[in-house]
Amino acid sequence: MTQGPLLLSKARLEALVDGVLAIAMTILILEVKVPELADRRSAAELFHALGHALPTLLAYFFSFGMLAAFWVWHHRLAAKVERLDGWLIAISLGFLSLVSFFPFAAALLGRYPLNAGSLGVYMPAVEGILLCQVGFFAHARRRGLLDPDLPAAESLAIHRRNLKGAIFFTFWSSPSLLRLGLIWAVVPLLLGILLVVALRRSR
């Protein structure tokens, strides 16, 4: 296995990514509590309690799907990378820090679905993960760390798809946050503008 300057193999990094994502996806369910019933035989009471837990259940399934998508996306990108450098490792650790934070953001969203602050934590966390993924591949492409057998046209197409996906989510989510009066939504908007500029320059 080819190793980068920090003597860390890509396999070790991918094992860490798998482990952190597996733990994050698992602990999402911990926020979903089994309801306590006054009458243990009452199906009506049970379904009523489950109805109250519906926002938490929806936040769990949605967040699990998001993390699963991030896992698949990351491995597809990492498969194109031949070796690592310090920046790729740093970007990957930033990605994993946000993945580890994600169950907390999901718990906030599930427990307080009508609170603007919970959305203001959840959405920027997703945007941060997206930007880490985009930055991971963009840096590898710029520094010549990709598989040399990967055609230049294909690497450019992947880079553009990454940028377009991040741009779409950023501009889709930021206006909603601004309508809620969350000032830090301006930061994702600025990042979205930078992504658009990067997309144009990659053409």
Backbone torsions as a table, in degrees:
resi	resn	phi	psi	omega
1	MET	NA	127.9	178.2
2	THR	-69.0	137.8	-177.9
3	GLN	-117.0	151.7	179.0
4	GLY	-87.9	-175.0	-176.7
5	PRO	-60.3	-26.5	-179.2
6	LEU	-89.4	9.8	177.8
7	LEU	56.7	36.9	176.5
8	LEU	-114.1	120.0	-178.3
9	SER	-75.3	154.6	178.2
10	LYS	-62.9	-32.5	179.9
11	ALA	-63.7	-37.6	178.6
12	ARG	-65.8	-41.9	179.2
13	LEU	-65.0	-42.7	-179.5
14	GLU	-66.2	-33.7	176.1
15	ALA	-64.6	-39.8	177.4
16	LEU	-65.3	-43.1	178.4
17	VAL	-59.7	-46.7	179.5
18	ASP	-60.4	-43.2	-177.5
19	GLY	-65.9	-45.8	-178.6
20	VAL	-65.7	-42.9	179.7
21	LEU	-66.0	-39.2	178.5
22	ALA	-61.7	-43.2	179.1
23	ILE	-66.1	-45.6	-179.0
24	ALA	-61.3	-42.2	-179.8
25	MET	-67.0	-31.5	-178.8
26	THR	-75.4	-44.9	-174.6
27	ILE	-75.3	-8.6	173.2
28	LEU	-55.0	-36.7	-174.4
29	ILE	-72.0	-17.2	-176.4
30	LEU	-64.6	-23.0	178.6
31	GLU	-75.9	-18.7	179.5
32	VAL	-85.7	110.5	-175.3
33	LYS	-99.4	144.7	173.0
34	VAL	-73.6	125.2	-175.9
35	PRO	-69.5	148.2	173.7
36	GLU	-91.1	130.8	-176.6
37	LEU	-113.3	139.1	173.8
38	ALA	-69.5	-40.4	177.0
39	ASP	-114.9	104.5	-175.1
40	ARG	-64.2	-16.8	-179.0
41	ARG	-96.6	-2.4	-174.3
42	SER	-87.2	108.4	176.3
43	ALA	-67.5	-35.4	-179.6
44	ALA	-62.6	-43.6	179.4
45	GLU	-65.7	-38.6	179.6
46	LEU	-63.9	-46.9	-179.4
47	PHE	-67.6	-31.7	176.3
48	HIS	-65.1	-43.3	178.8
49	ALA	-65.7	-39.5	178.2
50	LEU	-65.6	-32.5	176.4
51	GLY	-62.5	-38.9	176.9
52	HIS	-66.9	-28.2	-179.1
53	ALA	-87.6	1.1	-175.2
54	LEU	-57.8	-44.0	178.3
55	PRO	-58.1	-39.4	179.3
56	THR	-66.8	-40.6	178.7
57	LEU	-64.7	-43.2	179.5
58	LEU	-64.9	-41.0	177.9
59	ALA	-62.9	-37.3	178.3
60	TYR	-63.4	-53.4	-176.0
61	PHE	-65.3	-40.8	179.0
62	PHE	-64.3	-44.3	-178.3
63	SER	-69.1	-35.8	176.0
64	PHE	-62.1	-43.6	178.4
65	GLY	-63.3	-38.9	178.4
66	MET	-63.0	-47.0	-179.8
67	LEU	-64.8	-37.4	177.3
68	ALA	-62.8	-41.9	178.6
69	ALA	-64.3	-40.9	178.2
70	PHE	-64.0	-37.8	179.1
71	TRP	-63.0	-48.5	179.6
72	VAL	-61.9	-45.5	-178.8
73	TRP	-61.3	-45.1	-178.9
74	HIS	-61.2	-44.4	-177.3
75	HIS	-69.1	-32.1	175.4
76	ARG	-65.6	-39.1	177.8
77	LEU	-71.6	-44.4	-177.7
78	ALA	-63.9	-29.4	179.1
79	ALA	-63.8	-22.9	179.8
80	LYS	-86.8	-9.8	-176.9
81	VAL	-92.6	131.3	-179.2
82	GLU	-90.8	-38.7	-177.5
83	ARG	-146.4	166.7	-175.6
84	LEU	-109.8	157.5	165.6
85	ASP	-132.5	-179.1	-176.5
86	GLY	-60.0	-38.4	-179.0
87	TRP	-67.2	-40.1	178.2
88	LEU	-63.9	-38.4	177.6
89	ILE	-65.8	-43.1	179.7
90	ALA	-62.9	-43.3	178.4
91	ILE	-62.8	-41.1	179.5
92	SER	-64.5	-38.9	177.9
93	LEU	-68.1	-36.2	173.9
94	GLY	-62.4	-43.0	175.8
95	PHE	-57.3	-45.7	-178.0
96	LEU	-69.8	-31.3	177.2
97	SER	-64.6	-37.7	178.1
98	LEU	-72.7	-36.5	175.6
99	VAL	-61.9	-42.0	179.2
100	SER	-66.2	-31.7	178.9
101	PHE	-75.8	-22.0	-170.6
102	PHE	-59.6	-40.7	177.6
103	PRO	-59.3	-34.8	176.2
104	PHE	-65.0	-44.9	178.7
105	ALA	-62.4	-39.7	178.6
106	ALA	-66.4	-38.5	178.2
107	ALA	-63.8	-40.9	176.7
108	LEU	-61.0	-45.5	-178.0
109	LEU	-64.7	-40.0	-179.7
110	GLY	-70.4	-37.2	-177.0
111	ARG	-80.7	-33.5	-178.1
112	TYR	-127.8	65.8	-174.7
113	PRO	-66.1	-22.6	-178.9
114	LEU	-98.6	4.0	179.8
115	ASN	-92.5	123.7	-177.9
116	ALA	-60.6	-31.0	-178.4
117	GLY	-64.6	-34.7	-179.7
118	SER	-66.7	-39.3	175.9
119	LEU	-67.4	-34.1	179.2
120	GLY	-71.4	-13.4	172.4
121	VAL	-94.1	-42.3	-173.9
122	TYR	-67.0	-50.5	-174.6
123	MET	-63.7	-47.6	177.0
124	PRO	-61.1	-30.6	176.2
125	ALA	-64.2	-42.8	176.9
126	VAL	-63.1	-44.4	-179.5
127	GLU	-62.8	-37.9	177.6
128	GLY	-63.3	-40.4	177.6
129	ILE	-64.3	-43.5	178.5
130	LEU	-59.7	-44.4	-178.5
131	LEU	-66.8	-34.9	175.4
132	CYS	-63.2	-41.7	179.2
133	GLN	-64.6	-44.2	178.3
134	VAL	-62.1	-46.0	-179.1
135	GLY	-64.7	-33.8	179.5
136	PHE	-59.4	-51.6	-177.0
137	PHE	-73.9	-38.4	-179.0
138	ALA	-62.0	-41.8	179.7
139	HIS	-67.5	-43.8	179.4
140	ALA	-60.7	-38.6	179.5
141	ARG	-68.3	-42.7	-177.4
142	ARG	-68.9	-34.1	-176.1
143	ARG	-95.1	6.9	177.8
144	GLY	69.2	35.9	-178.8
145	LEU	-98.6	1.0	-179.2
146	LEU	-79.2	164.3	175.2
147	ASP	-57.6	124.9	-178.1
148	PRO	-63.8	-19.3	177.9
149	ASP	-81.1	-7.4	179.3
150	LEU	-77.1	121.0	-180.0
151	PRO	-60.1	143.6	-179.7
152	ALA	-59.4	-37.4	-179.7
153	ALA	-64.5	-37.6	179.7
154	GLU	-69.8	-41.7	179.2
155	SER	-63.9	-38.0	177.6
156	LEU	-66.0	-40.5	179.2
157	ALA	-63.4	-41.7	177.7
158	ILE	-62.7	-45.3	-180.0
159	HIS	-59.0	-43.9	-179.8
160	ARG	-66.2	-40.0	178.1
161	ARG	-63.0	-41.5	177.9
162	ASN	-60.1	-46.6	-179.9
163	LEU	-62.8	-43.8	-178.5
164	LYS	-63.9	-40.9	178.4
165	GLY	-63.1	-43.6	179.2
166	ALA	-66.8	-39.6	179.0
167	ILE	-63.3	-44.7	-178.9
168	PHE	-59.3	-48.8	-177.1
169	PHE	-67.2	-39.9	-178.1
170	THR	-61.7	-48.2	-177.9
171	PHE	-76.8	-20.1	175.5
172	TRP	-75.5	-39.0	-174.2
173	SER	-88.9	-34.7	-173.5
174	SER	-62.6	-43.4	177.7
175	PRO	-59.6	-35.1	178.0
176	SER	-63.6	-41.9	179.0
177	LEU	-66.9	-38.3	179.0
178	LEU	-65.0	-38.3	178.3
179	ARG	-63.3	-28.9	178.2
180	LEU	-81.1	-2.9	177.9
181	GLY	83.4	21.9	-178.4
182	LEU	-93.8	109.2	-172.1
183	ILE	-63.3	-34.3	-175.7
184	TRP	-70.4	-1.6	173.0
185	ALA	-68.7	-18.0	177.5
186	VAL	-62.8	-34.4	-178.9
187	VAL	-63.3	-50.2	174.9
188	PRO	-58.5	-35.5	177.5
189	LEU	-62.4	-43.1	178.0
190	LEU	-64.5	-39.1	177.3
191	LEU	-63.8	-37.9	177.2
192	GLY	-62.2	-40.6	177.6
193	ILE	-62.8	-42.3	178.1
194	LEU	-62.7	-37.4	178.1
195	LEU	-65.2	-40.1	177.0
196	VAL	-61.1	-43.1	178.1
197	VAL	-61.5	-42.3	179.1
198	ALA	-63.9	-38.2	178.8
199	LEU	-63.3	-43.5	-179.6
200	ARG	-65.5	-38.0	-179.4
201	ARG	-70.7	-22.8	-178.9
202	SER	-79.6	-6.7	-178.3
203	ARG	-81.2	NA	NA
